Amino acid sequence: MLNDALSKALNDQLNFEFYSAQVYLAMAAYCSAESLDGFANFYIVQAEEERFHAMKIYKFLNDRGRRAFIMGMDNPNNEYKSMLDVFQHAFEHEQLVTQRFYDLSDLAMNEREHATINFLKWFIDEQVEEEAMFDSIINKLKRIDTDSNAFFMLDAEFAQRVFTPPAP
């Protein structure tokens, strides 16, 4: 059974995943206001993914006989200078999420809570993909610079993005 410290830490992360969804919805709203619907879709899909992560933790807590507690959250940033700025903030946010999962894993290892260690491995693998994706997009945006055709091609590409939950 999960001890109180690990249960609390998982609940904190569950709520941070919901907060992450809010962060990405705020980014989507910024993109929409800039008439960049493909970029907005990218972040709407990202928000869906974060909610999926939160619910994965919710289910794990319940499966381990612990209660999930849903808490309030801070307001996300809603103002950005450019699309590059949006993606740089998103990348920094994902790095924070990665660190939080590392800290959770350290706690689970210290507690010798093997089921939680195994559960958290999926998230750590996911974070490697997330950070690589944002880093790649930032590099593309830097190369595009002022090439409006390439920028709008990227916007069109992001319009096609969908969230498909991973198979259990």
Secondary structure by P-SEA (a helix, b strand, c coil): cccaaaaaaaaaaaaaaaaaaaaaaaaaaaaaaacaaaaaaaaaaaaaaaaaaaaaaaaaaaaacbbbbbbbbcccccccccaaaaaaaaaaaaaaaaaaaaaaaaaaaaacaaaaaaaaaaaaaaaaaaaaaaaaaaaaaaaaccaaaaaaaaaaaaaabbbbcccc
